[in-house]
């Protein structure tokens, strides 16, 4: 199994089990996370793990599934679909790994705009202290 295939197998296990505790071992210390709703990239393992754990919780409430996967030596594009609160969401995870097989860059892109707004609202409720949770 190639390094990218091993990393993706571990990622798919995390998604299937919704186990955020397993994220730390998969993420590089200096990983960068690119959110579809936050202007600036978020740097560091702890912050990226927090965003991904919230995404697992939000998107895990729906019928989340990956529908296409394109891989290279160190990169992967994973297209997903999920219905959430009656809105069909289509998105992609762009993942890059380092020499050790850990994720060094994780970018999420979503469509349509209604989906972006819904996910933004629900993610903020999990990431902002004191925010109301839907």
C-alpha positions as CSV (number, residue, x, y, z in Angstrom):
1,X,0.0,0.0,0.0
2,X,1.4,3.4,-0.9
3,X,1.7,6.2,1.7
4,X,-1.3,8.1,0.3
5,X,-3.4,4.9,0.2
6,X,-2.5,4.2,3.8
7,X,-3.3,7.7,4.9
8,X,-6.7,7.6,3.1
9,X,-7.5,4.2,4.6
10,X,-6.9,5.8,8.1
11,X,-9.0,8.8,7.2
12,X,-11.9,6.7,5.9
13,X,-11.8,4.8,9.3
14,X,-12.0,8.1,11.2
15,X,-15.0,9.2,9.0
16,X,-16.8,5.9,9.3
17,X,-16.4,5.7,13.1
18,X,-16.7,9.5,13.7
19,X,-13.7,9.1,16.0
20,X,-12.0,12.5,16.5
21,X,-9.5,11.0,18.9
22,X,-7.7,9.3,16.0
23,X,-7.1,12.6,14.2
24,X,-4.0,13.6,16.1
25,X,-2.0,10.6,14.9
26,X,-3.0,11.4,11.3
27,X,-2.2,15.1,11.2
28,X,1.3,16.6,11.0
29,X,2.2,19.1,13.7
30,X,2.2,22.0,11.3
31,X,-0.8,20.9,9.2
32,X,-2.8,23.7,7.5
33,X,-6.6,23.6,7.3
34,X,-8.5,25.6,4.7
35,X,-12.1,26.0,5.6
36,X,-14.8,26.9,3.1
37,X,-16.1,29.6,5.4
38,X,-13.0,31.0,7.1
39,X,-10.9,33.5,5.1
40,X,-7.5,32.7,6.6
41,X,-5.9,29.2,6.7
42,X,-5.9,27.6,10.1
43,X,-2.5,26.3,11.1
44,X,-1.5,23.6,13.6
45,X,-2.6,20.1,14.6
46,X,-4.8,21.1,17.5
47,X,-6.8,23.7,15.5
48,X,-7.1,21.5,12.5
49,X,-8.3,18.5,14.6
50,X,-10.9,20.8,16.2
51,X,-12.3,21.9,12.8
52,X,-12.3,18.3,11.5
53,X,-13.9,17.0,14.7
54,X,-16.7,19.6,14.3
55,X,-17.1,18.7,10.7
56,X,-17.4,15.0,11.6
57,X,-20.2,15.9,14.0
58,X,-22.0,18.3,11.7
59,X,-21.8,16.2,8.5
60,X,-22.1,12.9,10.3
61,X,-25.7,13.7,11.1
62,X,-26.5,13.3,7.5
63,X,-26.0,10.5,5.0
64,X,-22.4,11.4,4.3
65,X,-20.6,9.4,1.7
66,X,-17.6,9.7,-0.6
67,X,-18.6,9.3,-4.2
68,X,-15.2,9.7,-6.0
69,X,-11.6,9.6,-5.1
70,X,-8.6,10.7,-7.2
71,X,-5.1,10.1,-5.9
72,X,-1.6,11.0,-6.8
73,X,1.7,10.2,-5.0
74,X,1.1,12.7,-2.2
75,X,-2.3,14.2,-3.0
76,X,-5.9,13.1,-3.0
77,X,-9.2,14.7,-4.0
78,X,-12.2,13.1,-2.3
79,X,-15.6,14.2,-3.6
80,X,-18.5,13.8,-1.1
81,X,-22.3,14.2,-0.9
82,X,-24.5,14.6,2.1
83,X,-28.1,15.7,2.7
84,X,-28.3,17.9,5.8
85,X,-31.5,19.6,6.9
86,X,-33.1,19.1,3.5
87,X,-30.2,20.6,1.6
88,X,-28.1,18.5,-0.8
89,X,-24.4,19.3,-0.2
90,X,-21.7,18.5,-2.6
91,X,-18.1,19.0,-1.7
92,X,-14.5,18.0,-2.0
93,X,-11.7,17.3,0.5
94,X,-8.2,18.1,-1.0
95,X,-5.6,16.3,1.1
96,X,-1.8,16.5,0.9
97,X,0.6,14.3,2.9
98,X,4.2,14.7,4.0
99,X,7.1,12.3,3.8
100,X,5.9,10.5,7.0
101,X,2.3,9.9,5.6
102,X,0.7,12.5,7.9
103,X,-1.6,15.1,6.5
104,X,0.1,18.4,5.9
105,X,-2.7,20.3,4.1
106,X,-6.5,19.8,4.2
107,X,-8.8,21.9,2.2
108,X,-12.6,21.7,2.1
109,X,-14.7,23.1,-0.7
110,X,-18.6,23.1,-0.7
111,X,-21.5,23.9,-2.9
112,X,-24.2,25.2,-3.3
113,X,-24.2,28.5,-1.4
114,X,-27.1,27.3,0.7
115,X,-24.9,24.5,1.8
116,X,-22.0,26.7,2.7
117,X,-24.3,28.9,4.8
118,X,-25.8,26.0,6.6
119,X,-22.5,24.3,7.3
120,X,-21.0,27.7,8.5
121,X,-23.9,28.2,10.9
122,X,-23.6,24.6,12.3
123,X,-19.8,24.6,12.5
124,X,-19.8,28.0,14.3
125,X,-22.2,26.6,16.9
126,X,-19.6,23.9,17.7
127,X,-16.4,26.0,17.4
128,X,-17.5,29.3,19.1
129,X,-17.8,29.1,22.9
130,X,-21.3,29.9,24.1
131,X,-22.9,29.7,20.7
132,X,-26.2,28.0,20.4
133,X,-26.1,24.5,18.9
134,X,-28.7,23.5,16.3
